């Protein structure tokens, strides 16, 4: 599955803040896979705009990251998203949820 920086910034916010030990380890592995490296941050100029308190980067220089999630990780993502399905979230966040749901439906975890 290809994820852009925006996807990778939103996913942690969509995951539960607590869970059992297995869920903790699954979440930790997902976060490790989607981490934005310091080299990547520098390449795209990722930074927080102090005036607007928003994270900005040069999308022209962005290269999507190909990530392979295990079936356990995909199930964890799906369950996490189902728990927030009635919440009010920005459309951009729902786009990330939709992208992952589509990958699950298509059987594409990579």
N, C-alpha and C positions, 0 to 999 in steps of 0.2 A: 504494500500500500504506500502510495506517495503522500507525504504530508509536507505542507509548507510551514513556514515559521508561525503564521497566525494559528494554524491548527495545533501546533506544538505548544503554543502559549496558552491556548484555551483548554486543552485536555486536562491539565492538572486542576483547573478551576471546576471542572465538571465531575471530578472524582470525589467520593466521600472522604470526609476528614478523619473518620475512624472506621474500624472493622476488626475482624479477628486476625490472628497471626498469618494465616494463609493469604487473606486478602491484603494485608500489609505487604507481604513479600511480592505478591502479584503486582500491586500498585508500584512498588519500588522498582521492579523490573521494567514496567511500562515507562515510568519516569526516566529510567536510565536510557532506554531506547530512544526517547524523544528529546533528550537533553540537547540544548543548543550549546555547542562547544565555544570556547573563547576564540578559536580561529574563525569559526563561522560568524560570531558576533562582530569580529573585526572586519571580516570580508564584506558584510552587508551594512556595516555601520549601525548596528543595533544599539540603541540608547534610549533613555527616558528623556522626553522633552520636559524640562523643569517647569515651564509655563503652563502647559496643558496637562501635565502628569500622565501623558500617554507614551507608550513605547513606540518608537519609530525605527524604520530601517529602509534601505534602498531595495525595493522589490525587484528592480531590474537586475540586480546582482544575485538575487536569491535563486538557489538551486534546490528543488524539492528533494527531501530525504526519503529514500526507499526503506521502509521499515517492515519487518516481518513479525507479526504478533502470533503467539501460540494460540491454540483453541482456548486454553484456559484464560489467557489474557483477553481474548475477544469476548468470552463469556462474562468476564469481570467488567469490561467496558459496557457491554450490553446491559447487565444488571444495574450498573451505576447510572446509566442514562435512563433506564426505566424508572428509577427512584425519583428522578428530577423531572419527569415528563409533564407534570402539572405546574411546574414553576414558570415564572415569567423571566425569560432570558432574552438577550439581544439576538437578532436574526443570525449574526455571524456565528454565534455559539451553536445555534440549532443546525447551521450548515455543517459544522464539524460532526455533530451527532449523526446527521443524515449521511455524511460520507462514510462513517464507520458502519452504520446500519446497512448501507448499500453493499459494503465490502462483505459483511456477514452474510447477507442474502445471496450474494454472488459466489460465496465460498472462497473469496479472495482475502487471505490474511497477509499476503505479501505484496 
